[in-house]
C-alpha cells in the first residue's frame, strides 16, 4: 500500500507571487485534467475546548480574499466556527500526487453574496437546504423525504425558493497555504506561504 511517485521537481521559481495565484494555477490544471471533483476539500474545525472534527465540503468560490463554502449555520461545523474561527482545509489530489493545505480563519460572508450563489443552485438543492436541519438528530429517512415533498409542493419549479435564513457561506482567509508535490523516495516538495504584516507573504520550504 505504498505509492511510488513520478513527477517533476517543484521549486520556488515555479511559484506565483501569492498563494491564491498559485492555487488558481494548480486548480486549473487538475480541473482541466479530468480529476473528479477537484473542489472537494476536507474542512477541519474544533470546539472552543480544542476537540476537532472533519468533513468533506465543496469549494464554491475562491478569490484574492480566500476560499468560500456554504452550509447550514446551525450545523456542527458552523457551531464550532462560531466558537473557534481557526480552521484547516485540505485538497487531497491523490491522482496527481498533490495536496494543498490551508490554515486560517473562517467568517460568514454577506447575505447578498449568499443569495447570489443560492440562485445558481439546482431547484432540488434549494429545497434540500430548507428540508435538512443539518447535524440535528432525525427519526428516519422517511421524515426527511416528507419534509422535502412538502417543500416541493409549496415551491414547484415555477416558484422562486427563498434563501433559508439559517443557511449561508463562510470565507476562509488563509494565514498559511502549503503546496505539496509527491516524489520518489519520499523526497517530496513542500512549499508553504506564510502571511506577514502588510499583506506580504513569506515562502518557506519544509522537509518532507
C-alpha angles and dihedrals in degrees: 000000000000124000120216105213123216114191144125123269116271111213139178089257089065094058129105117235092257134023100250090056090051091047090051090053095050093041092054090050095053094039094053091040093067099254110162112249098342088180092065108112135175110238116200121194133169138209121248086263092057100255106146132215132180137197139162116258132168124253107229101177141004130186140150090297097054147265124329130204133163132229147146109286089220093057125111093253092051093048090052092047091051091055097036117018096190110108142162132220128199125191104196105199094172097163091065095034093245136127133180116203120192131187123186146103129298127216135169118267122226122283092241091058091047092050092049091055094042090059090060094056120101114263092250092052090051090054091046091057088059096040098054122069088198118228093005121120116261128189099228146341088254089064091053092049091048090055090050093048091051090052092046089055091048094046111032120184090275093056124084112239113222120230110261110247092225096049128082150108139298126205118210111210107204124232095173130016120187123196112203123194118185122227139175121283091022090284092138125170114240116180117176130193114211121195117237133187117290096030095289124137130218120206121212132178117228128205111250 
